[in-house]
Amino acid sequence: MTVKISVLINNYNYGRYLDRAVTSVLAQTRAADEIIIVDDGSTDDSLAVARRWAERDARVRIIASENGGQLSAFNAGFTAATGDILTFLDADDEYLPGWLARLADVYRKLPDIDFAFCLREVVQGEQKYTDAASADDDFDYGLTFFRTLLAQEWIGNSTSTLSARRSLLAKYLPSSFEPDYHVNADQILVLGASLMLGRKFQINEPMVRYHVHGQNLWWHSANEVANHMQMKHRQRQLIGKLVPTFDSSDLVWGNLSRLILDEFKTIPAPRGSDARRYSRWIRRFGGRGWCWHQLRVWVRYWELLTHNQQVTGQGG
């Protein structure tokens, strides 16, 4: 089954970088079906650059709006997009070769995956490095509702690495939180995906180039301790706002321990730390049959561990 991919480029006064971003999308081995440039009230030559691209390629569309911030640009792009899969790109970043092909392959082969992201190649002046990998290979996180709600875990990466099925994004976009997210709106995408029961997948390879320069609105503040603490506080606040918007009919809230067990069972290759965490949550929240559910966590963990060891041994 083929999927239609929409690339949403959000831009604010990044006219000097926009050519590079669009070029990186058009150079993909798997072509984008549409490219939507959302200009958020830029005062530089951004719109002129965008219009040149729209004249060259019919797939390029432009949305010019008053300055409302990054989340406003996400909302506008989402509303206009027609793709089954939406990818996001900051106008000062670029896609590396093969990114859209990898995404199309993941979403086609893994129909349960709703949200996929990759690592970054970070370029800062003459320095270049890659995000630290959280696993040896691509990694299916399973569902992450409780990991986000209870541990406030961030399972994702920056804007340009993110993609999602439209069906998932439609559960929380357009978002009404625009005034609070002029920047750092990737929090909405990442946390919303977990809290709306999106199944997450990490492509453990740098497929996006993130550029650090003097105009980054987030990078420089994120490296200051005070701003990092403020970000975590905003993350907690956002979780509190998003949870009430969740359709609780998808869960039976009368038995949290069973729901926590069910989420654990969606992790295809849980680690010992995962088993300990979910077991602890089951005991903490109790409810009917909590002891049995806690035991089931460890039984499943050992079954999967034994199976993986046998497969590894056979492969050797």
DOKE-441900 format. One record per residue (C-alpha): x negated, y, z negated; residue in one letter. Coordinates in steps of 0.02 Angstrom, whole numbers, always signed. Example, Ala and Ser with C-alpha at 12.3 -4.5 7.8 and 13.67 -1.06 7.14 Angstrom:
// DOKE-441900
<zati><X>-615</X><Y>-225</Y><Z>-390</Z><code>a</code></zati>
<zati><X>-684</X><Y>-53</Y><Z>-357</Z><code>s</code></zati>
// end
This chain:
// DOKE-441900
<zati><X>+0</X><Y>+0</Y><Z>+0</Z><code>m</code></zati>
<zati><X>-71</X><Y>+169</Y><Z>+49</Z><code>t</code></zati>
<zati><X>-63</X><Y>+319</Y><Z>-67</Z><code>v</code></zati>
<zati><X>-52</X><Y>+503</Y><Z>-22</Z><code>k</code></zati>
<zati><X>-183</X><Y>+609</Y><Z>-110</Z><code>i</code></zati>
<zati><X>-162</X><Y>+794</Y><Z>-148</Z><code>s</code></zati>
<zati><X>-315</X><Y>+893</Y><Z>-205</Z><code>v</code></zati>
<zati><X>-273</X><Y>+1045</Y><Z>-313</Z><code>l</code></zati>
<zati><X>-411</X><Y>+1176</Y><Z>-317</Z><code>i</code></zati>
<zati><X>-387</X><Y>+1308</Y><Z>-452</Z><code>n</code></zati>
<zati><X>-480</X><Y>+1470</Y><Z>-422</Z><code>n</code></zati>
<zati><X>-507</X><Y>+1635</Y><Z>-511</Z><code>y</code></zati>
<zati><X>-641</X><Y>+1751</Y><Z>-443</Z><code>n</code></zati>
<zati><X>-747</X><Y>+1605</Y><Z>-382</Z><code>y</code></zati>
<zati><X>-749</X><Y>+1661</Y><Z>-202</Z><code>g</code></zati>
<zati><X>-937</X><Y>+1637</Y><Z>-193</Z><code>r</code></zati>
<zati><X>-915</X><Y>+1451</Y><Z>-235</Z><code>y</code></zati>
<zati><X>-752</X><Y>+1411</Y><Z>-145</Z><code>l</code></zati>
<zati><X>-832</X><Y>+1364</Y><Z>+21</Z><code>d</code></zati>
<zati><X>-936</X><Y>+1232</Y><Z>-66</Z><code>r</code></zati>
<zati><X>-786</X><Y>+1159</Y><Z>-156</Z><code>a</code></zati>
<zati><X>-676</X><Y>+1146</Y><Z>+0</Z><code>v</code></zati>
<zati><X>-820</X><Y>+1077</Y><Z>+104</Z><code>t</code></zati>
<zati><X>-847</X><Y>+939</Y><Z>-24</Z><code>s</code></zati>
<zati><X>-664</X><Y>+887</Y><Z>-8</Z><code>v</code></zati>
<zati><X>-662</X><Y>+890</Y><Z>+182</Z><code>l</code></zati>
<zati><X>-823</X><Y>+788</Y><Z>+187</Z><code>a</code></zati>
<zati><X>-746</X><Y>+642</Y><Z>+93</Z><code>q</code></zati>
<zati><X>-748</X><Y>+473</Y><Z>+179</Z><code>t</code></zati>
<zati><X>-567</X><Y>+450</Y><Z>+127</Z><code>r</code></zati>
<zati><X>-481</X><Y>+609</Y><Z>+185</Z><code>a</code></zati>
<zati><X>-368</X><Y>+708</Y><Z>+71</Z><code>a</code></zati>
<zati><X>-189</X><Y>+716</Y><Z>+135</Z><code>d</code></zati>
<zati><X>-169</X><Y>+895</Y><Z>+76</Z><code>e</code></zati>
<zati><X>-278</X><Y>+1025</Y><Z>-9</Z><code>i</code></zati>
<zati><X>-189</X><Y>+1159</Y><Z>-110</Z><code>i</code></zati>
<zati><X>-293</X><Y>+1310</Y><Z>-162</Z><code>i</code></zati>
<zati><X>-208</X><Y>+1402</Y><Z>-304</Z><code>v</code></zati>
<zati><X>-282</X><Y>+1576</Y><Z>-321</Z><code>d</code></zati>
<zati><X>-245</X><Y>+1646</Y><Z>-492</Z><code>d</code></zati>
<zati><X>-244</X><Y>+1832</Y><Z>-453</Z><code>g</code></zati>
<zati><X>-427</X><Y>+1846</Y><Z>-402</Z><code>s</code></zati>
<zati><X>-499</X><Y>+2020</Y><Z>-373</Z><code>t</code></zati>
<zati><X>-648</X><Y>+1962</Y><Z>-268</Z><code>d</code></zati>
<zati><X>-646</X><Y>+1891</Y><Z>-91</Z><code>d</code></zati>
<zati><X>-571</X><Y>+1724</Y><Z>-142</Z><code>s</code></zati>
<zati><X>-411</X><Y>+1743</Y><Z>-41</Z><code>l</code></zati>
<zati><X>-507</X><Y>+1790</Y><Z>+117</Z><code>a</code></zati>
<zati><X>-615</X><Y>+1634</Y><Z>+97</Z><code>v</code></zati>
<zati><X>-462</X><Y>+1525</Y><Z>+67</Z><code>a</code></zati>
<zati><X>-371</X><Y>+1596</Y><Z>+218</Z><code>r</code></zati>
<zati><X>-517</X><Y>+1555</Y><Z>+331</Z><code>r</code></zati>
<zati><X>-505</X><Y>+1373</Y><Z>+278</Z><code>w</code></zati>
<zati><X>-316</X><Y>+1371</Y><Z>+302</Z><code>a</code></zati>
<zati><X>-340</X><Y>+1434</Y><Z>+480</Z><code>e</code></zati>
<zati><X>-466</X><Y>+1296</Y><Z>+517</Z><code>r</code></zati>
<zati><X>-374</X><Y>+1148</Y><Z>+441</Z><code>d</code></zati>
<zati><X>-186</X><Y>+1121</Y><Z>+431</Z><code>a</code></zati>
<zati><X>-205</X><Y>+1018</Y><Z>+273</Z><code>r</code></zati>
<zati><X>-262</X><Y>+1172</Y><Z>+176</Z><code>v</code></zati>
<zati><X>-122</X><Y>+1271</Y><Z>+93</Z><code>r</code></zati>
<zati><X>-137</X><Y>+1426</Y><Z>-14</Z><code>i</code></zati>
<zati><X>-36</X><Y>+1482</Y><Z>-164</Z><code>i</code></zati>
<zati><X>-77</X><Y>+1662</Y><Z>-213</Z><code>a</code></zati>
<zati><X>-9</X><Y>+1714</Y><Z>-382</Z><code>s</code></zati>
<zati><X>-33</X><Y>+1845</Y><Z>-514</Z><code>e</code></zati>
<zati><X>-162</X><Y>+1805</Y><Z>-646</Z><code>n</code></zati>
<zati><X>-83</X><Y>+1683</Y><Z>-768</Z><code>g</code></zati>
<zati><X>-229</X><Y>+1571</Y><Z>-816</Z><code>g</code></zati>
<zati><X>-284</X><Y>+1395</Y><Z>-776</Z><code>q</code></zati>
<zati><X>-128</X><Y>+1306</Y><Z>-837</Z><code>l</code></zati>
<zati><X>-23</X><Y>+1423</Y><Z>-731</Z><code>s</code></zati>
<zati><X>-126</X><Y>+1367</Y><Z>-581</Z><code>a</code></zati>
<zati><X>-100</X><Y>+1184</Y><Z>-628</Z><code>f</code></zati>
<zati><X>+88</X><Y>+1212</Y><Z>-639</Z><code>n</code></zati>
<zati><X>+95</X><Y>+1298</Y><Z>-470</Z><code>a</code></zati>
<zati><X>-12</X><Y>+1166</Y><Z>-386</Z><code>g</code></zati>
<zati><X>+88</X><Y>+1023</Y><Z>-460</Z><code>f</code></zati>
<zati><X>+253</X><Y>+1100</Y><Z>-405</Z><code>t</code></zati>
<zati><X>+192</X><Y>+1123</Y><Z>-226</Z><code>a</code></zati>
<zati><X>+101</X><Y>+956</Y><Z>-207</Z><code>a</code></zati>
<zati><X>+182</X><Y>+811</Y><Z>-115</Z><code>t</code></zati>
<zati><X>+53</X><Y>+675</Y><Z>-149</Z><code>g</code></zati>
<zati><X>+73</X><Y>+514</Y><Z>-247</Z><code>d</code></zati>
<zati><X>-97</X><Y>+546</Y><Z>-326</Z><code>i</code></zati>
<zati><X>-151</X><Y>+720</Y><Z>-381</Z><code>l</code></zati>
<zati><X>-333</X><Y>+764</Y><Z>-409</Z><code>t</code></zati>
<zati><X>-398</X><Y>+924</Y><Z>-486</Z><code>f</code></zati>
<zati><X>-550</X><Y>+1028</Y><Z>-440</Z><code>l</code></zati>
<zati><X>-617</X><Y>+1189</Y><Z>-515</Z><code>d</code></zati>
<zati><X>-670</X><Y>+1303</Y><Z>-372</Z><code>a</code></zati>
<zati><X>-849</X><Y>+1314</Y><Z>-437</Z><code>d</code></zati>
<zati><X>-872</X><Y>+1124</Y><Z>-439</Z><code>d</code></zati>
<zati><X>-882</X><Y>+996</Y><Z>-298</Z><code>e</code></zati>
<zati><X>-838</X><Y>+816</Y><Z>-261</Z><code>y</code></zati>
<zati><X>-980</X><Y>+696</Y><Z>-223</Z><code>l</code></zati>
<zati><X>-966</X><Y>+581</Y><Z>-71</Z><code>p</code></zati>
<zati><X>-846</X><Y>+436</Y><Z>-91</Z><code>g</code></zati>
<zati><X>-744</X><Y>+504</Y><Z>-236</Z><code>w</code></zati>
<zati><X>-573</X><Y>+502</Y><Z>-152</Z><code>l</code></zati>
<zati><X>-608</X><Y>+331</Y><Z>-78</Z><code>a</code></zati>
<zati><X>-647</X><Y>+263</Y><Z>-252</Z><code>r</code></zati>
<zati><X>-488</X><Y>+339</Y><Z>-322</Z><code>l</code></zati>
<zati><X>-379</X><Y>+271</Y><Z>-183</Z><code>a</code></zati>
<zati><X>-454</X><Y>+99</Y><Z>-212</Z><code>d</code></zati>
<zati><X>-421</X><Y>+105</Y><Z>-401</Z><code>v</code></zati>
<zati><X>-240</X><Y>+161</Y><Z>-385</Z><code>y</code></zati>
<zati><X>-205</X><Y>+37</Y><Z>-246</Z><code>r</code></zati>
<zati><X>-282</X><Y>-115</Y><Z>-332</Z><code>k</code></zati>
<zati><X>-227</X><Y>-71</Y><Z>-509</Z><code>l</code></zati>
<zati><X>-43</X><Y>-20</Y><Z>-502</Z><code>p</code></zati>
<zati><X>-33</X><Y>-7</Y><Z>-693</Z><code>d</code></zati>
<zati><X>-163</X><Y>+132</Y><Z>-696</Z><code>i</code></zati>
<zati><X>-85</X><Y>+306</Y><Z>-709</Z><code>d</code></zati>
<zati><X>-236</X><Y>+417</Y><Z>-746</Z><code>f</code></zati>
<zati><X>-415</X><Y>+396</Y><Z>-684</Z><code>a</code></zati>
<zati><X>-571</X><Y>+500</Y><Z>-714</Z><code>f</code></zati>
<zati><X>-758</X><Y>+488</Y><Z>-684</Z><code>c</code></zati>
<zati><X>-924</X><Y>+547</Y><Z>-752</Z><code>l</code></zati>
<zati><X>-1007</X><Y>+710</Y><Z>-698</Z><code>r</code></zati>
<zati><X>-1172</X><Y>+760</Y><Z>-628</Z><code>e</code></zati>
<zati><X>-1208</X><Y>+924</Y><Z>-719</Z><code>v</code></zati>
<zati><X>-1318</X><Y>+1051</Y><Z>-631</Z><code>v</code></zati>
<zati><X>-1389</X><Y>+1195</Y><Z>-732</Z><code>q</code></zati>
<zati><X>-1521</X><Y>+1294</Y><Z>-641</Z><code>g</code></zati>
<zati><X>-1664</X><Y>+1174</Y><Z>-601</Z><code>e</code></zati>
<zati><X>-1597</X><Y>+1045</Y><Z>-723</Z><code>q</code></zati>
<zati><X>-1485</X><Y>+901</Y><Z>-673</Z><code>k</code></zati>
<zati><X>-1415</X><Y>+764</Y><Z>-784</Z><code>y</code></zati>
<zati><X>-1269</X><Y>+644</Y><Z>-795</Z><code>t</code></zati>
<zati><X>-1137</X><Y>+623</Y><Z>-930</Z><code>d</code></zati>
<zati><X>-1176</X><Y>+485</Y><Z>-1055</Z><code>a</code></zati>
<zati><X>-1083</X><Y>+326</Y><Z>-1007</Z><code>a</code></zati>
<zati><X>-963</X><Y>+252</Y><Z>-1134</Z><code>s</code></zati>
<zati><X>-972</X><Y>+80</Y><Z>-1054</Z><code>a</code></zati>
<zati><X>-1084</X><Y>-22</Y><Z>-940</Z><code>d</code></zati>
<zati><X>-953</X><Y>-30</Y><Z>-803</Z><code>d</code></zati>
<zati><X>-786</X><Y>+45</Y><Z>-754</Z><code>d</code></zati>
<zati><X>-673</X><Y>+38</Y><Z>-906</Z><code>f</code></zati>
<zati><X>-485</X><Y>+12</Y><Z>-928</Z><code>d</code></zati>
<zati><X>-433</X><Y>+97</Y><Z>-1090</Z><code>y</code></zati>
<zati><X>-257</X><Y>+27</Y><Z>-1088</Z><code>g</code></zati>
<zati><X>-128</X><Y>+136</Y><Z>-1173</Z><code>l</code></zati>
<zati><X>-197</X><Y>+271</Y><Z>-1288</Z><code>t</code></zati>
<zati><X>-44</X><Y>+347</Y><Z>-1371</Z><code>f</code></zati>
<zati><X>-97</X><Y>+303</Y><Z>-1549</Z><code>f</code></zati>
<zati><X>-281</X><Y>+335</Y><Z>-1517</Z><code>r</code></zati>
<zati><X>-232</X><Y>+512</Y><Z>-1470</Z><code>t</code></zati>
<zati><X>-97</X><Y>+538</Y><Z>-1600</Z><code>l</code></zati>
<zati><X>-184</X><Y>+460</Y><Z>-1751</Z><code>l</code></zati>
<zati><X>-369</X><Y>+482</Y><Z>-1711</Z><code>a</code></zati>
<zati><X>-349</X><Y>+635</Y><Z>-1599</Z><code>q</code></zati>
<zati><X>-469</X><Y>+552</Y><Z>-1480</Z><code>e</code></zati>
<zati><X>-512</X><Y>+639</Y><Z>-1317</Z><code>w</code></zati>
<zati><X>-507</X><Y>+508</Y><Z>-1178</Z><code>i</code></zati>
<zati><X>-549</X><Y>+600</Y><Z>-1019</Z><code>g</code></zati>
<zati><X>-671</X><Y>+728</Y><Z>-952</Z><code>n</code></zati>
<zati><X>-671</X><Y>+903</Y><Z>-879</Z><code>s</code></zati>
<zati><X>-546</X><Y>+961</Y><Z>-748</Z><code>t</code></zati>
<zati><X>-639</X><Y>+915</Y><Z>-589</Z><code>s</code></zati>
<zati><X>-656</X><Y>+733</Y><Z>-641</Z><code>t</code></zati>
<zati><X>-470</X><Y>+706</Y><Z>-670</Z><code>l</code></zati>
<zati><X>-334</X><Y>+625</Y><Z>-567</Z><code>s</code></zati>
<zati><X>-162</X><Y>+556</Y><Z>-603</Z><code>a</code></zati>
<zati><X>-7</X><Y>+484</Y><Z>-525</Z><code>r</code></zati>
<zati><X>+125</X><Y>+614</Y><Z>-493</Z><code>r</code></zati>
<zati><X>+252</X><Y>+505</Y><Z>-585</Z><code>s</code></zati>
<zati><X>+150</X><Y>+525</Y><Z>-746</Z><code>l</code></zati>
<zati><X>+116</X><Y>+711</Y><Z>-726</Z><code>l</code></zati>
<zati><X>+301</X><Y>+743</Y><Z>-697</Z><code>a</code></zati>
<zati><X>+331</X><Y>+696</Y><Z>-879</Z><code>k</code></zati>
<zati><X>+239</X><Y>+851</Y><Z>-941</Z><code>y</code></zati>
<zati><X>+211</X><Y>+969</Y><Z>-795</Z><code>l</code></zati>
<zati><X>+257</X><Y>+1106</Y><Z>-765</Z><code>p</code></zati>
<zati><X>+206</X><Y>+1149</Y><Z>-943</Z><code>s</code></zati>
<zati><X>+279</X><Y>+1292</Y><Z>-1044</Z><code>s</code></zati>
<zati><X>+114</X><Y>+1321</Y><Z>-1137</Z><code>f</code></zati>
<zati><X>+38</X><Y>+1438</Y><Z>-1007</Z><code>e</code></zati>
<zati><X>+3</X><Y>+1585</Y><Z>-1125</Z><code>p</code></zati>
<zati><X>-107</X><Y>+1475</Y><Z>-1235</Z><code>d</code></zati>
<zati><X>-209</X><Y>+1396</Y><Z>-1095</Z><code>y</code></zati>
<zati><X>-286</X><Y>+1528</Y><Z>-984</Z><code>h</code></zati>
<zati><X>-442</X><Y>+1417</Y><Z>-996</Z><code>v</code></zati>
<zati><X>-473</X><Y>+1239</Y><Z>-1057</Z><code>n</code></zati>
<zati><X>-307</X><Y>+1182</Y><Z>-983</Z><code>a</code></zati>
<zati><X>-383</X><Y>+1011</Y><Z>-951</Z><code>d</code></zati>
<zati><X>-327</X><Y>+978</Y><Z>-1131</Z><code>q</code></zati>
<zati><X>-149</X><Y>+977</Y><Z>-1066</Z><code>i</code></zati>
<zati><X>-191</X><Y>+851</Y><Z>-930</Z><code>l</code></zati>
<zati><X>-293</X><Y>+734</Y><Z>-1040</Z><code>v</code></zati>
<zati><X>-190</X><Y>+736</Y><Z>-1200</Z><code>l</code></zati>
<zati><X>-25</X><Y>+739</Y><Z>-1108</Z><code>g</code></zati>
<zati><X>-72</X><Y>+583</Y><Z>-1009</Z><code>a</code></zati>
<zati><X>-102</X><Y>+485</Y><Z>-1169</Z><code>s</code></zati>
<zati><X>+51</X><Y>+546</Y><Z>-1260</Z><code>l</code></zati>
<zati><X>+164</X><Y>+510</Y><Z>-1111</Z><code>m</code></zati>
<zati><X>+104</X><Y>+329</Y><Z>-1107</Z><code>l</code></zati>
<zati><X>-13</X><Y>+344</Y><Z>-960</Z><code>g</code></zati>
<zati><X>-136</X><Y>+201</Y><Z>-941</Z><code>r</code></zati>
<zati><X>-312</X><Y>+272</Y><Z>-923</Z><code>k</code></zati>
<zati><X>-459</X><Y>+210</Y><Z>-821</Z><code>f</code></zati>
<zati><X>-638</X><Y>+274</Y><Z>-819</Z><code>q</code></zati>
<zati><X>-745</X><Y>+259</Y><Z>-663</Z><code>i</code></zati>
<zati><X>-915</X><Y>+245</Y><Z>-744</Z><code>n</code></zati>
<zati><X>-1011</X><Y>+336</Y><Z>-609</Z><code>e</code></zati>
<zati><X>-1043</X><Y>+522</Y><Z>-577</Z><code>p</code></zati>
<zati><X>-929</X><Y>+566</Y><Z>-431</Z><code>m</code></zati>
<zati><X>-911</X><Y>+753</Y><Z>-467</Z><code>v</code></zati>
<zati><X>-1044</X><Y>+888</Y><Z>-477</Z><code>r</code></zati>
<zati><X>-1012</X><Y>+1013</Y><Z>-617</Z><code>y</code></zati>
<zati><X>-1106</X><Y>+1177</Y><Z>-596</Z><code>h</code></zati>
<zati><X>-1161</X><Y>+1281</Y><Z>-745</Z><code>v</code></zati>
<zati><X>-1184</X><Y>+1464</Y><Z>-704</Z><code>h</code></zati>
<zati><X>-1159</X><Y>+1635</Y><Z>-781</Z><code>g</code></zati>
<zati><X>-973</X><Y>+1642</Y><Z>-743</Z><code>q</code></zati>
<zati><X>-916</X><Y>+1480</Y><Z>-827</Z><code>n</code></zati>
<zati><X>-771</X><Y>+1527</Y><Z>-939</Z><code>l</code></zati>
<zati><X>-778</X><Y>+1368</Y><Z>-1045</Z><code>w</code></zati>
<zati><X>-953</X><Y>+1294</Y><Z>-1041</Z><code>w</code></zati>
<zati><X>-1045</X><Y>+1432</Y><Z>-1134</Z><code>h</code></zati>
<zati><X>-915</X><Y>+1450</Y><Z>-1272</Z><code>s</code></zati>
<zati><X>-899</X><Y>+1261</Y><Z>-1292</Z><code>a</code></zati>
<zati><X>-1080</X><Y>+1249</Y><Z>-1346</Z><code>n</code></zati>
<zati><X>-1053</X><Y>+1363</Y><Z>-1495</Z><code>e</code></zati>
<zati><X>-1004</X><Y>+1273</Y><Z>-1655</Z><code>v</code></zati>
<zati><X>-867</X><Y>+1396</Y><Z>-1702</Z><code>a</code></zati>
<zati><X>-785</X><Y>+1384</Y><Z>-1532</Z><code>n</code></zati>
<zati><X>-799</X><Y>+1195</Y><Z>-1533</Z><code>h</code></zati>
<zati><X>-709</X><Y>+1189</Y><Z>-1701</Z><code>m</code></zati>
<zati><X>-577</X><Y>+1306</Y><Z>-1632</Z><code>q</code></zati>
<zati><X>-554</X><Y>+1189</Y><Z>-1483</Z><code>m</code></zati>
<zati><X>-525</X><Y>+1040</Y><Z>-1599</Z><code>k</code></zati>
<zati><X>-398</X><Y>+1143</Y><Z>-1696</Z><code>h</code></zati>
<zati><X>-309</X><Y>+1188</Y><Z>-1534</Z><code>r</code></zati>
<zati><X>-312</X><Y>+1004</Y><Z>-1487</Z><code>q</code></zati>
<zati><X>-223</X><Y>+958</Y><Z>-1649</Z><code>r</code></zati>
<zati><X>-96</X><Y>+1095</Y><Z>-1620</Z><code>q</code></zati>
<zati><X>-64</X><Y>+1037</Y><Z>-1442</Z><code>l</code></zati>
<zati><X>-36</X><Y>+858</Y><Z>-1496</Z><code>i</code></zati>
<zati><X>+93</X><Y>+921</Y><Z>-1619</Z><code>g</code></zati>
<zati><X>+181</X><Y>+1016</Y><Z>-1479</Z><code>k</code></zati>
<zati><X>+174</X><Y>+875</Y><Z>-1351</Z><code>l</code></zati>
<zati><X>+237</X><Y>+733</Y><Z>-1460</Z><code>v</code></zati>
<zati><X>+414</X><Y>+805</Y><Z>-1480</Z><code>p</code></zati>
<zati><X>+428</X><Y>+813</Y><Z>-1290</Z><code>t</code></zati>
<zati><X>+394</X><Y>+626</Y><Z>-1275</Z><code>f</code></zati>
<zati><X>+542</X><Y>+519</Y><Z>-1225</Z><code>d</code></zati>
<zati><X>+557</X><Y>+414</Y><Z>-1382</Z><code>s</code></zati>
<zati><X>+673</X><Y>+292</Y><Z>-1294</Z><code>s</code></zati>
<zati><X>+513</X><Y>+211</Y><Z>-1229</Z><code>d</code></zati>
<zati><X>+469</X><Y>+162</Y><Z>-1407</Z><code>l</code></zati>
<zati><X>+564</X><Y>+82</Y><Z>-1549</Z><code>v</code></zati>
<zati><X>+508</X><Y>+193</Y><Z>-1692</Z><code>w</code></zati>
<zati><X>+575</X><Y>+76</Y><Z>-1827</Z><code>g</code></zati>
<zati><X>+423</X><Y>-35</Y><Z>-1822</Z><code>n</code></zati>
<zati><X>+261</X><Y>+61</Y><Z>-1796</Z><code>l</code></zati>
<zati><X>+149</X><Y>-85</Y><Z>-1839</Z><code>s</code></zati>
<zati><X>+220</X><Y>-184</Y><Z>-1693</Z><code>r</code></zati>
<zati><X>+199</X><Y>-35</Y><Z>-1576</Z><code>l</code></zati>
<zati><X>+17</X><Y>-15</Y><Z>-1630</Z><code>i</code></zati>
<zati><X>-11</X><Y>-201</Y><Z>-1597</Z><code>l</code></zati>
<zati><X>+71</X><Y>-185</Y><Z>-1426</Z><code>d</code></zati>
<zati><X>-46</X><Y>-42</Y><Z>-1381</Z><code>e</code></zati>
<zati><X>-198</X><Y>-142</Y><Z>-1437</Z><code>f</code></zati>
<zati><X>-144</X><Y>-284</Y><Z>-1323</Z><code>k</code></zati>
<zati><X>-155</X><Y>-169</Y><Z>-1171</Z><code>t</code></zati>
<zati><X>-344</X><Y>-153</Y><Z>-1193</Z><code>i</code></zati>
<zati><X>-417</X><Y>-286</Y><Z>-1077</Z><code>p</code></zati>
<zati><X>-586</X><Y>-296</Y><Z>-1164</Z><code>a</code></zati>
<zati><X>-570</X><Y>-227</Y><Z>-1341</Z><code>p</code></zati>
<zati><X>-726</X><Y>-199</Y><Z>-1445</Z><code>r</code></zati>
<zati><X>-745</X><Y>-244</Y><Z>-1628</Z><code>g</code></zati>
<zati><X>-724</X><Y>-59</Y><Z>-1670</Z><code>s</code></zati>
<zati><X>-556</X><Y>-59</Y><Z>-1579</Z><code>d</code></zati>
<zati><X>-496</X><Y>-211</Y><Z>-1677</Z><code>a</code></zati>
<zati><X>-546</X><Y>-132</Y><Z>-1842</Z><code>r</code></zati>
<zati><X>-462</X><Y>+33</Y><Z>-1799</Z><code>r</code></zati>
<zati><X>-296</X><Y>-42</Y><Z>-1744</Z><code>y</code></zati>
<zati><X>-295</X><Y>-163</Y><Z>-1890</Z><code>s</code></zati>
<zati><X>-321</X><Y>-18</Y><Z>-2009</Z><code>r</code></zati>
<zati><X>-179</X><Y>+82</Y><Z>-1931</Z><code>w</code></zati>
<zati><X>-61</X><Y>-66</Y><Z>-1943</Z><code>i</code></zati>
<zati><X>-97</X><Y>-86</Y><Z>-2127</Z><code>r</code></zati>
<zati><X>-83</X><Y>+100</Y><Z>-2159</Z><code>r</code></zati>
<zati><X>+87</X><Y>+120</Y><Z>-2078</Z><code>f</code></zati>
<zati><X>+155</X><Y>-45</Y><Z>-2141</Z><code>g</code></zati>
<zati><X>+331</X><Y>-80</Y><Z>-2090</Z><code>g</code></zati>
<zati><X>+412</X><Y>-247</Y><Z>-2061</Z><code>r</code></zati>
<zati><X>+288</X><Y>-387</Y><Z>-2026</Z><code>g</code></zati>
<zati><X>+133</X><Y>-278</Y><Z>-2039</Z><code>w</code></zati>
<zati><X>+25</X><Y>-418</Y><Z>-2107</Z><code>c</code></zati>
<zati><X>+71</X><Y>-533</Y><Z>-1962</Z><code>w</code></zati>
<zati><X>+37</X><Y>-394</Y><Z>-1836</Z><code>h</code></zati>
<zati><X>-131</X><Y>-360</Y><Z>-1916</Z><code>q</code></zati>
<zati><X>-176</X><Y>-544</Y><Z>-1899</Z><code>l</code></zati>
<zati><X>-122</X><Y>-542</Y><Z>-1716</Z><code>r</code></zati>
<zati><X>-248</X><Y>-402</Y><Z>-1682</Z><code>v</code></zati>
<zati><X>-392</X><Y>-511</Y><Z>-1740</Z><code>w</code></zati>
<zati><X>-326</X><Y>-668</Y><Z>-1654</Z><code>v</code></zati>
<zati><X>-316</X><Y>-576</Y><Z>-1489</Z><code>r</code></zati>
<zati><X>-487</X><Y>-499</Y><Z>-1512</Z><code>y</code></zati>
<zati><X>-570</X><Y>-667</Y><Z>-1544</Z><code>w</code></zati>
<zati><X>-476</X><Y>-750</Y><Z>-1400</Z><code>e</code></zati>
<zati><X>-535</X><Y>-617</Y><Z>-1279</Z><code>l</code></zati>
<zati><X>-711</X><Y>-617</Y><Z>-1350</Z><code>l</code></zati>
<zati><X>-724</X><Y>-806</Y><Z>-1333</Z><code>t</code></zati>
<zati><X>-653</X><Y>-801</Y><Z>-1157</Z><code>h</code></zati>
<zati><X>-775</X><Y>-666</Y><Z>-1102</Z><code>n</code></zati>
<zati><X>-922</X><Y>-761</Y><Z>-1176</Z><code>q</code></zati>
<zati><X>-870</X><Y>-918</Y><Z>-1082</Z><code>q</code></zati>
<zati><X>-852</X><Y>-823</Y><Z>-919</Z><code>v</code></zati>
<zati><X>-1023</X><Y>-742</Y><Z>-945</Z><code>t</code></zati>
<zati><X>-1101</X><Y>-911</Y><Z>-983</Z><code>g</code></zati>
<zati><X>-1025</X><Y>-989</Y><Z>-828</Z><code>q</code></zati>
<zati><X>-1085</X><Y>-844</Y><Z>-724</Z><code>g</code></zati>
<zati><X>-1263</X><Y>-867</Y><Z>-789</Z><code>g</code></zati>
// end
